[in-house]
Amino acid sequence: MAAPLTEEIQRLSFYNLRPLLLHGYVFPFLFIYAAWAYVWTTVYGIDDYFEGGLIALAGVGLLQILTSLFCLWSVHVRCALTCSNV
């Protein structure tokens, strides 16, 4: 292995940015929201479990927000969720 370029730069990797809909904090959640909407409307019933359905929907929303925030907190997570290797 070659010597590091500087103290801060130990390794370089090249990535291609994916389209926004294919980002890891968008694409999987489309299916999660759709699956929850199906389960809530057909299996449980909106009228019977209105509050429970909203709580579960808020839980999925919080999970999506945390996933998006992890992209701001960590470069490695951001590259894994928004880019593909060259």
C-alpha positions as CSV (number, residue, x, y, z in Angstrom):
1,M,0.0,0.0,0.0
2,A,1.3,3.5,-0.8
3,A,2.0,6.1,1.8
4,P,-0.9,8.3,2.7
5,L,-1.2,11.6,0.7
6,T,-1.5,13.7,3.9
7,E,-2.4,13.1,7.5
8,E,-6.1,13.7,6.9
9,I,-6.4,11.8,3.6
10,Q,-5.7,8.1,4.2
11,R,-7.8,6.6,1.3
12,L,-9.7,7.8,-1.7
13,S,-12.8,6.2,-3.2
14,F,-14.9,7.3,-6.2
15,Y,-18.7,7.2,-6.2
16,N,-21.5,8.0,-8.6
17,L,-24.5,9.8,-7.2
18,R,-27.8,7.9,-7.5
19,P,-31.0,9.7,-8.5
20,L,-33.0,11.0,-5.5
21,L,-35.7,8.3,-5.6
22,L,-33.0,5.6,-5.4
23,H,-31.4,7.0,-2.3
24,G,-31.6,4.7,0.7
25,Y,-33.6,7.2,2.8
26,V,-36.3,7.5,0.1
27,F,-36.8,4.3,-1.9
28,P,-37.2,1.7,0.9
29,F,-39.6,4.0,2.7
30,L,-41.9,4.1,-0.3
31,F,-42.6,0.4,0.2
32,I,-42.8,0.7,3.9
33,Y,-45.4,3.5,3.7
34,A,-47.4,1.6,1.1
35,A,-47.3,-1.6,3.1
36,W,-48.5,0.2,6.2
37,A,-51.3,2.0,4.4
38,Y,-52.5,-1.4,3.0
39,V,-52.3,-3.1,6.5
40,W,-53.9,-0.2,8.2
41,T,-56.8,0.2,5.8
42,T,-57.6,-3.4,5.0
43,V,-56.5,-5.6,7.9
44,Y,-57.0,-3.3,11.0
45,G,-59.4,-0.7,9.6
46,I,-58.9,3.0,9.9
47,D,-62.0,3.6,12.0
48,D,-61.2,0.9,14.5
49,Y,-57.5,1.7,15.0
50,F,-57.2,5.3,14.0
51,E,-54.8,6.4,16.8
52,G,-52.7,3.3,16.6
53,G,-52.3,3.7,12.9
54,L,-51.2,7.3,13.3
55,I,-48.7,6.3,16.0
56,A,-47.2,3.6,13.7
57,L,-47.1,6.1,10.8
58,A,-45.3,8.5,13.1
59,G,-42.8,5.7,14.0
60,V,-42.1,5.1,10.4
61,G,-41.7,8.8,9.8
62,L,-39.2,9.1,12.7
63,L,-37.2,6.2,11.3
64,Q,-37.0,7.9,8.0
65,I,-35.9,11.2,9.6
66,L,-33.2,9.3,11.6
67,T,-32.0,7.7,8.4
68,S,-31.7,11.0,6.7
69,L,-29.9,12.5,9.7
70,F,-27.4,9.6,9.7
71,C,-26.4,10.9,6.2
72,L,-25.5,14.2,7.7
73,W,-23.7,12.7,10.7
74,S,-21.5,10.1,8.8
75,V,-19.9,10.3,5.5
76,H,-19.7,6.5,5.3
77,V,-23.5,6.2,5.8
78,R,-24.1,9.0,3.2
79,C,-22.0,7.2,0.6
80,A,-23.7,3.9,1.3
81,L,-27.2,5.3,1.0
82,T,-26.8,7.9,-1.8
83,C,-24.0,6.7,-4.0
84,S,-22.8,3.6,-5.9
85,N,-19.1,2.6,-6.4
86,V,-17.4,3.4,-9.6
